[in-house]
Amino acid sequence: MTSRNPRDSRLRLVSPRPLADAPRAVTQRRSRRPAPRPPEGTPPPAELAAMARARLADAARVARWADAALRPGRDGAASGGKGTLSDTTAERAAAQLGLTPEQVRADWDTARLAGLVEVHGDSARPGWRLRAWNRDDSAVLRGWVALFDAWSLACPEPADHEHAAVAEVVSAMPQVLSFLQLSAGPVPVEQLLDLLEQRVTELRTERCEIPLVPAVAHDPEAEALHAASADSGPVPTPDQRPAEDTRLAPLLDWALRALASVGALVYGDGQATLTPLGSWAVWVKLEQICVAAQSPAGNIEQNAEDMLRGCAQLRPNAARAEYRAWLAARTVGSAVTELLDAARGEDALLRGLAFDALRVVGAPAEPDVRTAAEETPLRPYALLWLAEHEGADPEDAHEVLTRAEATWLWVDTAAAVADHGEAPLLVRHLESAVQPTVPALLDEVRAVGHPRTVQVLVALAAAHPDPALAKIVRRAAFQVHTGGS
């Protein structure tokens, strides 16, 4: 039986299997995990998105004006690399939109905080959320949550307070917001102030900031007070509490006004109440903390590469739970950067897993994934990710790939199987190729120039049970290695 026998050169094909499945040749097919339900009484996402659109309508209007009138990178769009509008641009926008320059600047700052505008160096460009504003409720809600996260930047902080005190209040406000969310109704400011004081005291105790109590020589009472403070933290004296109240009250007032300005709560008449948007956002944050605290495999503190390696042997549902926990413990930007850096490494298995983790990230990863699509090793994965993100059926997503891109992905997946899988799995992977015959596959594999081509072909030849077919593949590996044809 020679290698020219047609029977030996035909692939044993099954019904066409989409290339979207190829990166998961070493893992199982992804399945949807139902999202946790928000508290009873929370408006549905469509209503929440409508509230967020209304809150951000002015910011979106200014962002659209900038997109149409300035275009990214043109003079006047930004200055100093800080994303602030120049005087000329602010006045021009004010005249065309019927606003004051101050209103334009405020709306521009809101647009930046909500991700409707992205600043890159000395230029600004529309964010992906602005592009998806009218069609994607999740993009709108993510934009508002980004503004909510940046509430401390929405209003100028009090000028007559130390930065350290302001930072303490910002760090303590999540507990105040959680209390408001659990109360599900108006809460007196005095009660919130008491809670804020307790939390600030806890933060100082955690930092071991123990006040120095002046001691008189041989004064047993003073020495006892100093010893008590060293053992249990700050000991308030009768006249310290009113001073603390006086110092934190203005900062609490500033924090509540800032949160009200972004639409997270209603503040007035000596009490505060979370809005439906604010209550939902606090629940989202609490849910993220719970997810991070329940990491099933303990990879939260690992870098992206080590986390992905730890997930390689997990079943799909368990892996996605681990991705969610890992992501919840990081900012979206840093997490996406880490995952893409891991995908750029030499391990093809990590490439596929990194893009599975990016599917869990969802829309916020879109700009970086689009950029990654310009890199040859990442392009097939990125194009499949984008197709699925834009609504394509995962079964049909492979249609966005060219023949060369599909072949590159086939080789890359084969490399992952060769490194981490078993021989029978590598043989089965042969059936997922889009080429109808082995010679056609080998010709196109050589043409795409994947750096792991030789290793993949050698491994396939060693694994295949058909000696004639294995001989064809070995010859192709030798030709690639020597540069022959």
N, C-alpha and C positions, 0 to 999 in steps of 0.2 A: 504494500500500500504506500503510494508516494504522496508527497505534499501537494502534488498537482491534482490529486483526486478531488473533484468538486465536493464529494460527501464530507471530506475532512475540513474543507475550508468554509463550510456554512456554519453560522452560529445557530445554536439551538434556541430559537426565539420563543418567548411567551408573548401574550398580548402586550402591546407597548406599555411600558411602565414609565410614568413621568419622571423627568430628571429631578423634579423637586424632591423625589424620594432618595436620590443618590447620596446627598450628604448624610442621610440617616441610615446608610447601609450598616453601620456599626451599632446603631441604636434603633429603637422602635419608633413607629409613627407617633407624631405628636397628637395629643388629644386635648380637648378643651376642659379646663377646670372651672367650675362655676365660681363666679366672684362672690365674695361675702356680701350679705345684704346690709344696707345701712339701717339705722334705727327706724322704728315705726314712726310714721309721720313725715319722713323726709320726702320732699317732692321728687318726682321721677326725673331722670337725667335731662329730658327735653325741657322741662320747666326750669331746672337749675341753669341750663345753658342759656335759656331766654333771659333769666335774671342777670347772668354774667355778661351777655351781649349788651343789655341795657346799661349795665354799670360801666362797661368799657366802650360804649358807642362813640364818645368823643375822642378817645384815644385812637380807636380804629379809623375814625374820620381823618384825623391828622396824619396817621400812618399812610392811608391811601393817597392823601394829597401829596405827601412826600414821594411816594412811589411813582405817581403820575407826573409830578412837576419837576422832580429833581433827578430821579433815577439813581441807582446806587453808584456812589463814588464821585458824583459831580461836585463841583465847587459849591460850597455853602451848605451842603447836606449835613456836615458835622465839622467840628473844629477841635484842634488840640488832641485828637485821638480819644476824646472822652465822650463822644456821642452827644454833645450839647449843640443845639442849633445856634448858628451865627445870628447876629442882630439882623442882618439883611434878610436872611431866610425866615426868621420869626416874623418880621414885619410883613414880608411878602405873603406868608401863609395867613396871617391875621387879616390882611386886606381881602384875600380871596375867600376866606371862610367866614368872614363876619365876626371875628373874635378879636380879643386884645392880644398883644404879643405875650403877655404873662400867661393867659389861658393856653395859648399855643405851646409855650414851654412846659406848662404843667401837663398838658395832654401828651406831649412828646415824651416826657419823663415816664408817664404812666405806660405809654406804648412800649418803651424800652423794658420796663420792669415786667410787663406781661408777655414779653417775647414777640410782640407784633412788629418790632423793629430790632434788627440785630446790628451791632456796631462792630466793625472789623477795622482796626487801625484808625485811619482818618476818614473812613467812609462808612455809610450806613446803608443797609439794604432791607427789604421786607423780610420778615421772619416767616417761617413755614406756617405759623398759626394764622397770619393774615391771609395767606393764600387759601387756607382751608376754612376761613371764618364762616362762610355762609353754608357750608355743606357738612361740616364735621363738628358735632356737639362736643366731642371729647377734646378737640383742639381748643375750643372756647373755654371749657372748664379748666383745662391745664393752664391756659393763659391766666385765668383769674386766680388759680391756686398759686401761680408764680408771683402774681402781685400780692396775694395774701402772705406768702412767705417773706416778701420784702416790705412788710408793713412799716418797719422802723425807718425805711427810707422815704416813705410817702409824705411825712411831715418833718420839718426841721426839729431836731432834738433841742431841749431847753439849753440855752447858752450859759446859764448860771449854775450848771451842775457838772461835776467831774465826769469824764468819759467812763471811768471805772464804774461809777454808780449807774450810768445809763446802760452800760453793758450788763450789769447785774439784773436790771429790770427786764431787759430784752430776754435774758436767759431764763428769768422766772415766769415770763408771761405764758408760756405753754401750759403751765399748771393752772394759771388763772383761767385761761381759755377752756381747759378741760373741765374745770369746775362750772363754768358758765354752760358748757355743753351738757353736763350731767344735770344741772338745775333745770334746764328746759324752760326758762322763764326769766323775768327780771330779777336781778340781784343787786342789792344796795351796794353803793361804792364803798361804804365803810367796811362791809364784809369782804370785799375784794382787796381792800387795803390791808386788812388783817392777814389775809392769805398771802399777799405779796410780801409782807414783812417776814412771815414765817419762812417763805421760800428763800428770800434773800439771806436770812440768818443761816439756813441750811447750806446754802452755797458757800458762805464764808466759813462755816465750820468744816465743810469738805476740803476747803483750801487751807485749813489750819490757821486761819487769820485770828489769832488770839490777841485781844487788846492788852497792852501793857498797863498794869495797874500800879501807879506809884506807891511804893511801900515805905513806911516810916521805920527806921531802924528799931528792931526788937518790938515791933507792933504785932502781936499775935493775930489780931483780927485782920489786919491788912495782909499778913502772910497767908492766912487761911483763905481769904478771898482770891489771892493770886493763885494759890494751889488749886482751888476749885475751878478757876477759869482755865487752868492748864489741863485739867482732867475732862471737863465737859463743855468747853467752848465758851463763848462770850456770856458773861453774867450781867444782865441788864440791871442797872441801879434804878431807883424810883424815878429819877429825873431823866433817864436816857430814853424811855419809851416815847414820851411826847416829842422829843427832838427827832426820833426816827420817823414818827408819824409825819412831822412837818417836812422832813426831807424827802420821803418817798411819795407823799401825796401829789406833788406837782408832776412827778415822773409817771405815776399811774394815770393822772389826767392826760398827760401827753400820749401815753400808750393807747388809752381808750379812744382818744380823738383820732389818732393815726389809724387804728383799726376800723373806726367808723368811716374814715375817709375812703377806705378801699372797699367798703360794703360788707365788712365782716360782722359788724354789730351796730346796734342803735344805742346811742349814749345821750342821756339827758335826764333832768329832774332827779339827779342823785342816784341813778341806777343805770345798769347796762344789760342789754339783751342781745344774744346772738341772732343774726338773721338766718334764714334757711340756708343761704350759701355758707355763712360762717360756721353754722352747726355741722353741715356736711363736710366742710374742709377739715374741721377739727377731728371729726370721725375718721376721715381718710388718713390723717396723720397718726392717730392712735392705732388704726389698723396696720399701718406700715411698721410701727414700733412692735406691735404684737407679732407680725410676720418675722421681723428681724430677730425677735427673742425666741422664735420657735424653729430655728434652722435645724432641719432634720439630720444633717451630716456634719455640722460644725465647721462650715467653710467661710463664715462671715468675715473673719479677720484675715483670710488669705488674699493674696493678689489674684487678679483675674485668671492668670495662667494656672496657678495651683488650684483655684476653685474649679475651673473647668476640668482639670485632671481628676479632681475628686468626684466630679459628677459623671465622669465617663462610664462608670460601672453601674450608675443608678438607672432605674427604670424611668421612662419619660416623665411621669407625673412627679416622682420624687425629685428628678433633676430640675423641673420647672419650679417646684417649691423652693429648692435651694437657690435658684436664680433670683426668685422674688426676695428671699431673705437677704441675699448678698446685695441686691440692688437697693433694698430699703435702707440699708446702712450707709449708703453713699449718695452724693449728689448725682443727678442724671448725667451731667456733662463729664465728670471724672469717670463714671462707670462706663460710659460709651467709649471714651478714649482708651481705657484699660482693655476693654473687650476687643476693640479693633487692633490694638497693639499685639494682643495675644493671637489674633487671627493672622497677623503678618509673619508670625514665626514659621519655623520649618515643619511643625507638626500639623499635618493636614486634618487630623481628627479634631484638634482644638479649633481649627478654622470653622468646621461645621458646627461644633458646639457653641462657639462664640456667636454665630449668627442665630442659633436657636435662642441663646440668651437675649440677643438684640430683639428677637420677636416678642419676648416678654416686656422689654422696654417700650416697644411700640413707637408711636408717632414722634416723641422727642428725639429719637435716634435718626430720623429721616435725613436731616441735612448732612450728618457725618457719613451715613451710608451712601448717599448720593456722591459724596466726594470719594469715598472708597471705591465706587464703581469705576473710577478712572485708573485704578491699579489692577494690572493684569491678574495677579494671583487672587484678588478678592472680587473681581468683576462678576463672575457667574453667581457667586453667593449673594452679592449685593443686588444684582438684577432680580433674582428670585425673591429676595426680601422685599424689594420695592414693588414688584408685581403683586405679591400677596397683600402688602400694606395698602395698595391702591384698589383692592377689592377683587383681584383675580382669584379664581378657584385654585387652591393649591395643586389640584390635579392637572390644571392647565397652565400653571405658572411657567413651566419649562419652555413654553412656546416663545417666550421673550428672548431666549438664547439663540445666538447664531449656531451653526453647526460646529464652528471652531470653539466657541465658548462651551458648548455642551461636551465636546471632546475633552477640553481642558478640565472641566469639572469631573468627567469620568475618570481621568487619570489621577486627579487629586484625591478623589474618593477611594480609588484603588490603592493609593499610597497609604491612606488611613487604614484601610482593611489589612494591607500587607504588614503595617507596623503594629496593629493592635488586634486584628481579627484572626480567624482561623482559615486554613486553606480552603475548605468547602465554601466559605463565605466569599472568598476571592473568586472562586470559579463561578459562583452564582452571580457575582457582580458583572461577569462578562455578558450576561444576558440582558443587562440594562442598557448596553450601548445602543446608540441610534443607528449605527452602521449595520447593514444586513449581513456582511461577511467578515471573516477574520482579516483577509488581506485589506479590505476597505478600511476597517478599524485601524489596522497597523499603519497604513499609509497616512491616515489623518492624525493618529497619535504622534507619528514622527514629525508631521507638519506643524503641530501647535507648539512644539519645543518645550514641553513641561520639564523642569529640571529633574524630576523624579522618574522620567520615562524609563530609563534603563533598569532601575531597581524594580519598578512595577512589572515590566515585562519579564525580568528574570524570576520574580516571585510567582507570576502567573504561570510561566512555563514549568516551574518546579511543582506547582500545585495541581496542574491540570492532569486528569487521569488518561487523556487520549495522547499517546506518544507522538502521533503525526502532528496533531495540533500544537503540542508542546514544542516540537521541533521548529515549526513555523515561527512561533513566538520567540524562541531562543535566537533564531537567525535574525529576527528583527531587532532584538536587544543588542546583538553584536554589531549590526549595521549602524544603529544609533550611536553606540559607544565609539566606533571607529570613524564615524562620519561618512560611511559608505552608503550605497543605495541598493 
